[in-house]
Amino acid sequence: MSAAAPSQASPVSQFAGTLVDILDRVEYRRVNPDDLNDPISDAVRATLDGHISLSRALANRGQFPAIDSLNSVSRLMRQLVPEDDLTTVKQVLKALSVYHSSRDLIDVRAYRPGVTPELDQAVRWAPHLERFLAQAPGAAVSRAQAMQQLRALLTRER
């Protein structure tokens, strides 16, 4: 039995071939949360196209999966994600970053609304984003549905 010519290959086999070309390998390295700046983990992260950082603090707050979005990176995202999705993700990451970097001000009630519009927006979005990022066990939505829900959340909470 001979192999099908490339023009006759099924879409699934064409996709699988493309996926193999894109995805060279998946590597796993568990790093103690207290050793994120360990030289070995730094070297591993420097060579990978992306990494997912899990957070014990997020897990303790009941967020599952406990993915720390601010410490997770994908170098390929710009090539794999449509531009409008990328814009939405950047907005979310910026808001989460602003919120978390100002968390001490918020906790000691030193934050004053109206002083920094960017922080005001982050404070409005933060609880909604945290609920969005938490997922009930067994719950699943498509990427398209998730992006639609995220855009609706950001628009509603402006």
Secondary structure, 3 states (H helix, E strand, C coil): CCCCCHHHCCHHHHHHHHHHHHCCCCCCCCCCHHHCCCHHHHHHHHHCCEECCECHHHHHCCCCCCECHHHCEECCHHHHCCHHHHHHHHHHHHHHHHHHHCHHHHHCCCCCCCCCHHHHHHHHHHHHHHHHHCCCCCCCCCHHHHHHHHHHHHHHCC
